[in-house]
Amino acid sequence: MFLYKKCEVCGEKINKLQKLRNIYTLKMGEVLRCKYCFTYYKTNKIVESFSSIYINTGIGIIFWFIAGICFAILLPTTINQNVKFIVALLFSFIFLSFINFIIACVIPLHKTQPPQKIHKQSFIYYWVAMGILAIILIAFFVGFLGIKF
């Protein structure tokens, strides 16, 4: 099955999606651990480097807006334009999340050393940046719709 990696040491199945965030972070070097023999697995450096380029250049956000525009074109024109744009961006987010899910299921994992504590701190910066981006997008949508508090 795609969602599991067979442990090379004990033969047990390791769930690739131990945490929901692994859909996004597995390709960035998130380390998985076998519950039975405590062997660690992660992606190779080539996949990590492509993922780093994808994230650091903002290509994901560009794909999100392009997919949103495509969905906006496909939605019926009887809907209010502002609502249509937000629904299109929501559909594009779901679509790109599905693509990330497929990537997380297919991505190969290799045995590695136990993770360093410094490596875990880099994900904190990632999630802080995503939180700031979410706040900016929410403010954009509120202003776009003209909602007044």
Summary of the structure (lengths in Angstrom):
residues: 149
radius of gyration: 18.7
end to end distance: 49.2
largest distance: 58.8
contacts: 371
relative contact order: 0.14
helix: 60%
strand: 9%
